[in-house]
Amino acid sequence: MIVATPSNLPRAVHGIYALIRQGHQVVASSEQPGALAAALREAGLGPACVEVVPHASGAQPLPIVEPQRRLRVALLGHGTVGTGLYRRLAELPDQFTVTAIAVRDVRKAERNGAPARLLHNECRLALSRPHDVVVELIGGTLPAASLIESSLRARKHVVTANKAVIAGRGPYLEVLAREAGVQLLYSASVGGAMPALETLRRHAGSVVAFSGVLNATSNFVLDRMAAGLALNEAVAQAQAAGYAEADPRLDLDGTDAAQKLVILARAAFGCVPQRLVQEGIEHVRDARGVRLVASCTAGAGEVRPVALAAGHPLASTAGAENRLLIQLRDGSTLSLSATGAGRWPTAEAVLADLYDVAGRAGLRPQTSGLGHAVGA
Ligand SMILES: NC(=O)c1ccc[n+]([C@@H]2O[C@H](COP(=O)([O-])OP(=O)(O)OC[C@H]3O[C@@H](n4cnc5c(N)ncnc54)[C@H](OP(=O)(O)O)[C@@H]3O)[C@@H](O)[C@H]2O)c1
């Protein structure tokens, strides 16, 4: 699909990403192609995800949605991802209003750009402010899981990037959401800007297997180790770049990738594989050519470091990139890639979920009517 993009770069990025999530292969025609390509890269969408061209004949206007009313957001967490999301939402005042932000250290959040009038040092206080949707970005299992649960019970939509909670309690929370008639969306919990969940759900029933590089920290660390750094030095660089989890052991021992595998397996096969083997990268000595690969069929899943041949489609997954290969019953393989972590790609995925909440909840029209999705 060839689309003519508006001059407002954030809106162009959100619109293009919405189409990619729906499975469209997008060529974006722009009067400022360099600037648009840079904005897309910042959001984790490089040339493998979308082609940007100066002018294209036959381009149709990128659908831009006009909200019927603003979505009120209670934001829990103003860390790596929360800071980025708050800034994105503040750029869209006609579409979103952040009514409260919860953190532990209010002063730090103020220094990082959060307005003092919105800040609370307790999630429950933030949730006492009026809101339509809760965005949970505090991470960890508790209190995040109980906050999500109580929000769903209070009939609030929830968007989260929390793979630990969704891997562990996703099905239970989805039942609660269904019973309450609200939505629970968690695209950002797997793959950053890579539309892994959306694609697997679209092909559910036809998926034979998937395999991928799903943990940006391991990837980044293995790259640095292959370049000569010690494990702890490489981890410190990943933390400085905002990729690593608060507790990087979960990245290094394969837990983070295994949690993502579980979430993807549910989307692809409707269940978690009965056997799941997990091995991390802590004991890798020679990191050259090694990637932490998560692979899964309906019956068995595995996360382990693999020395890949140079020509393997996952071998060149570099830095914070994530890749996913999906084998379908008809013998074809779908390939996805995008930046898998970091402030802006993760914030973009959360924002896309917020647009979906707004659309499905009837708060604004959907970006539909574009014909059939192609490719992945
Ligand atoms: N970073 C990434 O690249 C990435 C990618 C994909 C998914 N995710 C997921 O996104 C979520 C957030 O990650 P992050 O990297 O943004 O985390 P982070 O930088 O550690 O930020 C966490 C934020 O939550 C606040 N917080 C933590 N516990 C709290 C509590 N009990 N009450 C109130 N506030 C609390 C912290 O406040 P203080 O700063 O005041 O302590 C901080 O503002 C996690 O679930 C993570 O797995 C992250």
The ligand as an SDF file (V2000), in Angstrom:
LIG
                    3D

 48 52  0  0  0  0  0  0  0  0999 V2000
   12.6320   -0.5200   28.7940 N   0  0  0  0  0  0  0  0  0  0  0  0
   12.2960   -1.2000   27.7020 C   0  0  0  0  0  0  0  0  0  0  0  0
   12.9650   -1.1480   26.6710 O   0  0  0  0  0  0  0  0  0  0  0  0
   11.0630   -2.0700   27.7070 C   0  0  0  0  0  0  0  0  0  0  0  0
   10.6930   -2.7300   26.5320 C   0  0  0  0  0  0  0  0  0  0  0  0
    9.5260   -3.5060   26.5090 C   0  0  0  0  0  0  0  0  0  0  0  0
    8.7710   -3.6250   27.6600 C   0  0  0  0  0  0  0  0  0  0  0  0
    9.1680   -2.9890   28.7910 N   0  0  0  0  0  0  0  0  0  0  0  0
    8.3290   -3.1270   29.9880 C   0  0  0  0  0  0  0  0  0  0  0  0
    7.7910   -1.8560   30.3150 O   0  0  0  0  0  0  0  0  0  0  0  0
    7.6140   -1.7620   31.7210 C   0  0  0  0  0  0  0  0  0  0  0  0
    8.3240   -0.5220   32.2310 C   0  0  0  0  0  0  0  0  0  0  0  0
    9.6990   -0.6510   31.9350 O   0  0  0  0  0  0  0  0  0  0  0  0
   10.7190    0.5760   32.1280 P   0  0  0  0  0  0  0  0  0  0  0  0
   11.9750    0.1500   31.4610 O   0  0  0  0  0  0  0  0  0  0  0  0
   10.0820    1.8520   31.7250 O   0  0  0  0  0  0  0  0  0  0  0  0
   10.9080    0.5460   33.7140 O   0  0  0  0  0  0  0  0  0  0  0  0
   11.6620    1.6280   34.6260 P   0  0  0  0  0  0  0  0  0  0  0  0
   12.5310    2.5030   33.8090 O   0  0  0  0  0  0  0  0  0  0  0  0
   12.2700    0.8610   35.7450 O   0  0  0  0  0  0  0  0  0  0  0  0
   10.4710    2.5490   35.1840 O   0  0  0  0  0  0  0  0  0  0  0  0
    9.5390    2.0850   36.1250 C   0  0  0  0  0  0  0  0  0  0  0  0
    8.6900    3.2610   36.5810 C   0  0  0  0  0  0  0  0  0  0  0  0
    7.6740    2.7720   37.4340 O   0  0  0  0  0  0  0  0  0  0  0  0
    7.7400    3.4310   38.6940 C   0  0  0  0  0  0  0  0  0  0  0  0
    7.3910    2.4620   39.7290 N   0  0  0  0  0  0  0  0  0  0  0  0
    7.9110    1.2470   39.9500 C   0  0  0  0  0  0  0  0  0  0  0  0
    7.2690    0.6380   40.9630 N   0  0  0  0  0  0  0  0  0  0  0  0
    6.3450    1.5000   41.4090 C   0  0  0  0  0  0  0  0  0  0  0  0
    5.3590    1.4580   42.4340 C   0  0  0  0  0  0  0  0  0  0  0  0
    5.2380    0.4040   43.2410 N   0  0  0  0  0  0  0  0  0  0  0  0
    4.5550    2.5300   42.6000 N   0  0  0  0  0  0  0  0  0  0  0  0
    4.6670    3.6170   41.8070 C   0  0  0  0  0  0  0  0  0  0  0  0
    5.5780    3.7060   40.8040 N   0  0  0  0  0  0  0  0  0  0  0  0
    6.3980    2.6770   40.6030 C   0  0  0  0  0  0  0  0  0  0  0  0
    9.1700    3.9160   38.8350 C   0  0  0  0  0  0  0  0  0  0  0  0
    9.1930    5.0140   39.7080 O   0  0  0  0  0  0  0  0  0  0  0  0
   10.5900    5.5440   40.3480 P   0  0  0  0  0  0  0  0  0  0  0  0
   11.4780    5.8890   39.1720 O   0  0  0  0  0  0  0  0  0  0  0  0
   10.1580    6.7360   41.1020 O   0  0  0  0  0  0  0  0  0  0  0  0
   11.1360    4.4310   41.1440 O   0  0  0  0  0  0  0  0  0  0  0  0
    9.4590    4.3120   37.3780 C   0  0  0  0  0  0  0  0  0  0  0  0
    8.9260    5.5840   37.1150 O   0  0  0  0  0  0  0  0  0  0  0  0
    8.1410   -3.0820   32.3030 C   0  0  0  0  0  0  0  0  0  0  0  0
    7.0680   -3.9760   32.4710 O   0  0  0  0  0  0  0  0  0  0  0  0
    9.0800   -3.6040   31.2160 C   0  0  0  0  0  0  0  0  0  0  0  0
    9.1990   -5.0090   31.2250 O   0  0  0  0  0  0  0  0  0  0  0  0
   10.2890   -2.2010   28.8550 C   0  0  0  0  0  0  0  0  0  0  0  0
  1  2  1  0
  2  3  2  0
  2  4  1  0
  4  5  1  0
  4 48  2  0
  5  6  2  0
  6  7  1  0
  7  8  2  0
  8  9  1  0
  8 48  1  0
  9 10  1  0
  9 46  1  0
 10 11  1  0
 11 12  1  0
 11 44  1  0
 12 13  1  0
 13 14  1  0
 14 15  2  0
 14 16  1  0
 14 17  1  0
 17 18  1  0
 18 19  2  0
 18 20  1  0
 18 21  1  0
 21 22  1  0
 22 23  1  0
 23 24  1  0
 23 42  1  0
 24 25  1  0
 25 26  1  0
 25 36  1  0
 26 27  1  0
 26 35  1  0
 27 28  2  0
 28 29  1  0
 29 30  1  0
 29 35  2  0
 30 31  1  0
 30 32  2  0
 32 33  1  0
 33 34  2  0
 34 35  1  0
 36 37  1  0
 36 42  1  0
 37 38  1  0
 38 39  2  0
 38 40  1  0
 38 41  1  0
 42 43  1  0
 44 45  1  0
 44 46  1  0
 46 47  1  0
M  CHG  2   8   1  16  -1
M  END
$$$$
